[in-house]
Structures are given as C-alpha cells and as structure tokens.
Amino acid sequence: MRIGLFTDTYYPETNGVATSVFQLKKELELLGHDVYVFTVSNPKQKEKEPHVYRMPSIPFVLLKERRVSCAFAKKWYRKIKALHLNVIHTQTEFLVGHMGRRAAEKFHIPLVHTYHTLYEDYTHYLRIPGNERLKGVVRLLSRICLNRADTVIVPTEKVQKIVRGYGVNKEIIVQPTGIQLGKFGRPDWNEVHALKEKYGIKPGQHILLCIGRLSQEKNIAEILHFLKKVIDTDRDVRLLLVGDGPERANLEQIVEESGLKSYVTFTGEEPWSQIQNYYALGDVFVSASRSETQGLTYVEALASGKPLLVRKDDCLNGLLMDGVNGYAYEDEKEFLDGYQKLFDTQEGFTEVQIRESAQKLSSEAFGANIERIYQNVIEQYREKRMEGYERDAETHPMAG
C-alpha cells in the first residue's frame, strides 16, 4: 500500500502523538508499505528524512512548543495527488489534518482518522470566559471532524465511549498505540550511572519518576502535595520530573515554597533517543493526570520494569492490575498506602511480571493491526463506490 500519514506533531518532538506516528511509519515500512508523512517544519530537525514532507510552520500562539502549518495548500495537494495514495490516515483535527481530509475527498481516497486527544480537557489554554460553553464547541467540532472519516481509531474504550457521546456515527475501532518494548528493556547502564551522578541519586534512595509534559492538565501539583506527606515517614524519597512545559515555573515555585527543593529534581525535556535511560533511574512511575487517552508513558514505564502509582482512570482498564504491576489511587490515603506497599513490603511484584504486562502493546502488533484496518477500509470504500456507480447506472436516462 501507499499510505499518507498527516500529523501536526512528529519526531523529534517528544509527545504521545509524535511517538505514535513515528512508530507507525516504522512498523508499516517493515511490513513492506510505502509510507509518506505530511507534517510541520521543525527547527530542531535539520536532516532531510525519506518520505517525510515538512510544511512551513510557525509556533502556535498559545502553546509555543507546538507549531501550526502556514503552507500554501495548492502546492501540497499537487504533491499528495502525485503519490497515488491508497489510504490517508489523519492524526490531528487541525490544519495538517484538514489538508488530509480535504485531499481524501478531492482524490477519492479512503480516510482513517485517529482521535488522540480529548481537547475539552485543554480549553483552559484559550483563556476564554465560559469554559463549559467552549467545551461544547470543542465536542461539536470533534464530531464534525470524526464523522468525515470512513473509520475512526481511538486508543482506549474510555475514548470510544466519550466520542460516541459526541454523536460520532462512524465505525470506531479501539486500537492502542504500541511501543518498542525492546528499547525500554535495554538502557545504556553507563549512561544511567552518569545520570545518577549528574542528579545526585544515591544508593538506597526511593526514586519516584514522572515523565511527560509539565502542564496543568497533568496535575503534577497533586504529586508534590502527596510528596510532603511521604517525607514525614520516608526521608529517602526523591521525585524526578523529566520534561518541560508551561507549568514548570509554577511547579518550581511550589517546590520552593513547600521546602521540597532537596527532594525534587527538574531535568527539563530530554531526547527520545535517551528516554529509556531516564526510566531506568526510577523505582516507581507516578502520575496524577486525568486527561490521558491512553497514557503511553504508563506503558513505557511497565516495559522498563517500573510499577505504577497513578491516579485511577478508565484509560488504565486492562493495563493496570493492582498488586501485580502497580496501584491506582483516588485520594491521598490511597496514594500513601500504595507508596507504602511498593517500598515497604514489595509483595507480589517482580520485574519480569511488570514487563510482561506491557507485552500485548508491542509496536509490531500495533503495525499489523493498523495494516488490517487499512485493508478493510480500502475494501469497504471500493465496494461503496461500486454500489454508487451501479445506482447511478440504474437511474441514468439511457439505462436499459
């Protein structure tokens, strides 16, 4: 197949969507397909990549680390048409995704869309009064966008239920993103040792690890609040925050004012090529987020052999097993109880068991499942068009 992936974020950016699309391209190519990525330009990416088309872009005014396309559309439609794509797979609801949707309509190409992000959890960035009304607009726009696709992919049943509630009437397939399991099982131990030296991590310390964007919806301030309680009984605890984002300055202020400076380390954003070494630094992966659609960092942590201590969420159904690969909490008491079980008793936990719980989310299985979805969508699209031709022939004035 000749496949077009359309995304507003891509490697070397480090976020769930960029990782998902990058991994999908790689796995589909290993299966023998020609994969073309249409995305935005990135100042960090100097080298030209095979089959990756980067459109001129500018930083998004409300999220400076994200970019939006300012491409001249006609030029890109000509490029898309010349590729003779068999299927278009959009990964964004915004400008690059709109181009992909429009191209699918113009050139009669089947359209698959993955809904990665629950945007109603991000409306606070717009700083517009009447947030609930704004959430309603977001739901409406999401419904319109998703109903233009032939098939919609979502990462979890949680998201499937939500978009059905939006009024999406197309086929919705639950397909979690897969990850390179081997990457997280093989850190560079020399590099890990150097990082421990760099951040002052000493033997015997209990390292809580949080990897991801430092933003309001990730609710990291809650982890800092719980950390103060943990310190009352465990002076060996440390929290390592790996990532960057708009909430960093506020979190650093909380750390300063709460007297947590010697217990919390901010590393900043780290390159994807090194991220497995940062997982190796931690003992337990923590998160207080309620905005995850899948939570790829949860899967990466498990693949690294790290148990989870995370806020309970429907996206964890089928992934988190209490007492086997971690604990989910709903309040401070449950967080502290989970912490005590993990570090004081460690009952029922083995690294092998934890790693095995991530096995079903391999990147190979992800690529093969998406390949089958494409094949079915192409076949259904072909049949639908043939039915349309036959109806037209029957109703044509010259018929019979």
Solvent accessible surface area in square Angstrom, and as a share of the most:
residue,aa,sasa,rsa
1,M,55,0.25
2,R,79,0.29
3,I,0,0.00
4,G,0,0.00
5,L,0,0.00
6,F,0,0.00
7,T,0,0.00
8,D,20,0.10
9,T,5,0.03
10,Y,5,0.02
11,Y,70,0.27
12,P,30,0.19
13,E,26,0.12
14,T,48,0.28
15,N,33,0.17
16,G,39,0.37
17,V,22,0.13
18,A,1,0.01
19,T,16,0.09
20,S,5,0.03
21,V,0,0.00
22,F,58,0.24
23,Q,3,0.01
24,L,3,0.01
25,K,19,0.08
26,K,81,0.34
27,E,12,0.05
28,L,0,0.00
29,E,67,0.30
30,L,129,0.64
31,L,80,0.40
32,G,65,0.62
33,H,23,0.10
34,D,57,0.29
35,V,0,0.00
36,Y,12,0.05
37,V,0,0.00
38,F,0,0.00
39,T,0,0.00
40,V,1,0.00
41,S,32,0.21
42,N,15,0.08
43,P,79,0.50
44,K,145,0.62
45,Q,36,0.16
46,K,171,0.72
47,E,139,0.62
48,K,197,0.83
49,E,32,0.14
50,P,107,0.67
51,H,75,0.33
52,V,18,0.10
53,Y,58,0.22
54,R,50,0.18
55,M,0,0.00
56,P,71,0.45
57,S,12,0.08
58,I,95,0.48
59,P,64,0.40
60,F,66,0.28
61,V,106,0.61
62,L,52,0.26
63,L,30,0.15
64,K,140,0.59
65,E,83,0.37
66,R,72,0.26
67,R,45,0.16
68,V,40,0.23
69,S,13,0.08
70,C,74,0.44
71,A,24,0.19
72,F,138,0.58
73,A,41,0.32
74,K,134,0.57
75,K,86,0.37
76,W,12,0.04
77,Y,32,0.12
78,R,153,0.56
79,K,74,0.31
80,I,0,0.00
81,K,123,0.52
82,A,69,0.54
83,L,20,0.10
84,H,140,0.63
85,L,11,0.06
86,N,63,0.32
87,V,0,0.00
88,I,0,0.00
89,H,2,0.01
90,T,0,0.00
91,Q,8,0.04
92,T,7,0.04
93,E,29,0.13
94,F,111,0.46
95,L,97,0.48
96,V,1,0.00
97,G,0,0.00
98,H,84,0.37
99,M,15,0.07
100,G,0,0.00
101,R,8,0.03
102,R,95,0.35
103,A,0,0.00
104,A,5,0.04
105,E,84,0.38
106,K,84,0.36
107,F,46,0.19
108,H,104,0.46
109,I,12,0.06
110,P,9,0.06
111,L,5,0.03
112,V,0,0.00
113,H,1,0.00
114,T,11,0.06
115,Y,0,0.00
116,H,25,0.11
117,T,29,0.17
118,L,5,0.03
119,Y,48,0.18
120,E,28,0.13
121,D,47,0.24
122,Y,50,0.19
123,T,5,0.03
124,H,56,0.25
125,Y,20,0.08
126,L,66,0.33
127,R,180,0.66
128,I,92,0.47
129,P,124,0.78
130,G,48,0.47
131,N,61,0.32
132,E,121,0.54
133,R,202,0.74
134,L,27,0.13
135,K,32,0.14
136,G,30,0.28
137,V,67,0.38
138,V,23,0.13
139,R,81,0.30
140,L,74,0.37
141,L,104,0.52
142,S,5,0.03
143,R,82,0.30
144,I,90,0.45
145,C,11,0.07
146,L,0,0.00
147,N,38,0.19
148,R,81,0.30
149,A,0,0.00
150,D,42,0.22
151,T,1,0.01
152,V,0,0.00
153,I,2,0.01
154,V,0,0.00
155,P,7,0.05
156,T,17,0.10
157,E,123,0.55
158,K,27,0.11
159,V,0,0.00
160,Q,53,0.23
161,K,160,0.68
162,I,52,0.26
163,V,0,0.00
164,R,107,0.39
165,G,68,0.65
166,Y,14,0.05
167,G,38,0.37
168,V,4,0.03
169,N,113,0.58
170,K,64,0.27
171,E,81,0.36
172,I,13,0.07
173,I,48,0.24
174,V,50,0.29
175,Q,22,0.10
176,P,38,0.24
177,T,8,0.05
178,G,1,0.01
179,I,3,0.02
180,Q,47,0.21
181,L,30,0.15
182,G,30,0.28
183,K,35,0.15
184,F,3,0.01
185,G,34,0.33
186,R,178,0.65
187,P,18,0.11
188,D,73,0.38
189,W,160,0.56
190,N,128,0.66
191,E,61,0.27
192,V,3,0.01
193,H,114,0.51
194,A,51,0.39
195,L,10,0.05
196,K,72,0.30
197,E,122,0.55
198,K,137,0.58
199,Y,39,0.15
200,G,38,0.37
201,I,25,0.13
202,K,126,0.53
203,P,138,0.86
204,G,63,0.61
205,Q,27,0.12
206,H,46,0.21
207,I,5,0.03
208,L,1,0.00
209,L,0,0.00
210,C,13,0.08
211,I,15,0.08
212,G,29,0.28
213,R,50,0.18
214,L,2,0.01
215,S,1,0.00
216,Q,105,0.47
217,E,19,0.08
218,K,44,0.19
219,N,47,0.24
220,I,7,0.03
221,A,40,0.31
222,E,36,0.16
223,I,1,0.01
224,L,1,0.01
225,H,88,0.39
226,F,9,0.04
227,L,1,0.00
228,K,91,0.39
229,K,84,0.35
230,V,3,0.02
231,I,14,0.07
232,D,110,0.57
233,T,126,0.73
234,D,19,0.10
235,R,164,0.60
236,D,72,0.37
237,V,0,0.00
238,R,63,0.23
239,L,1,0.01
240,L,5,0.02
241,L,0,0.00
242,V,2,0.01
243,G,8,0.08
244,D,59,0.31
245,G,21,0.20
246,P,73,0.46
247,E,35,0.15
248,R,62,0.23
249,A,76,0.59
250,N,68,0.35
251,L,1,0.00
252,E,67,0.30
253,Q,100,0.44
254,I,47,0.24
255,V,6,0.04
256,E,104,0.47
257,E,126,0.56
258,S,36,0.23
259,G,58,0.55
260,L,4,0.02
261,K,140,0.59
262,S,82,0.53
263,Y,26,0.10
264,V,12,0.07
265,T,41,0.24
266,F,37,0.15
267,T,22,0.13
268,G,8,0.08
269,E,89,0.40
270,E,28,0.12
271,P,72,0.45
272,W,35,0.12
273,S,64,0.41
274,Q,63,0.28
275,I,13,0.07
276,Q,26,0.11
277,N,2,0.01
278,Y,8,0.03
279,Y,0,0.00
280,A,14,0.11
281,L,5,0.03
282,G,2,0.02
283,D,57,0.30
284,V,4,0.02
285,F,2,0.01
286,V,0,0.00
287,S,12,0.08
288,A,1,0.01
289,S,2,0.02
290,R,148,0.54
291,S,6,0.04
292,E,25,0.11
293,T,18,0.10
294,Q,14,0.06
295,G,5,0.05
296,L,21,0.11
297,T,35,0.20
298,Y,4,0.02
299,V,0,0.00
300,E,9,0.04
301,A,0,0.00
302,L,0,0.00
303,A,5,0.04
304,S,7,0.04
305,G,7,0.07
306,K,31,0.13
307,P,15,0.10
308,L,0,0.00
309,L,0,0.00
310,V,0,0.00
311,R,18,0.06
312,K,122,0.52
313,D,21,0.11
314,D,86,0.45
315,C,5,0.03
316,L,8,0.04
317,N,111,0.57
318,G,55,0.53
319,L,11,0.06
320,L,24,0.12
321,M,84,0.37
322,D,92,0.48
323,G,24,0.23
324,V,48,0.28
325,N,0,0.00
326,G,0,0.00
327,Y,30,0.11
328,A,25,0.20
329,Y,0,0.00
330,E,97,0.43
331,D,69,0.36
332,E,54,0.24
333,K,140,0.59
334,E,72,0.32
335,F,1,0.00
336,L,52,0.26
337,D,50,0.26
338,G,3,0.03
339,Y,14,0.05
340,Q,102,0.45
341,K,94,0.40
342,L,9,0.04
343,F,23,0.10
344,D,97,0.50
345,T,72,0.42
346,Q,109,0.49
347,E,126,0.56
348,G,51,0.49
349,F,34,0.14
350,T,74,0.43
351,E,93,0.42
352,V,101,0.58
353,Q,74,0.33
354,I,5,0.03
355,R,61,0.22
356,E,105,0.47
357,S,14,0.09
358,A,0,0.00
359,Q,98,0.43
360,K,130,0.55
361,L,19,0.10
362,S,18,0.12
363,S,2,0.01
364,E,113,0.51
365,A,40,0.31
366,F,10,0.04
367,G,0,0.00
368,A,29,0.22
369,N,41,0.21
370,I,2,0.01
371,E,31,0.14
372,R,128,0.47
373,I,14,0.07
374,Y,0,0.00
375,Q,87,0.39
376,N,86,0.44
377,V,5,0.03
378,I,24,0.12
379,E,79,0.35
380,Q,90,0.40
381,Y,42,0.16
382,R,133,0.49
383,E,89,0.40
384,K,120,0.51
385,R,83,0.30
386,M,101,0.45
387,E,90,0.40
388,G,18,0.18
389,Y,116,0.44
390,E,96,0.43
391,R,141,0.52
392,D,93,0.48
393,A,60,0.46
394,E,133,0.59
395,T,111,0.65
396,H,102,0.45
397,P,124,0.78
398,M,159,0.71
399,A,49,0.38
400,G,128,1.23
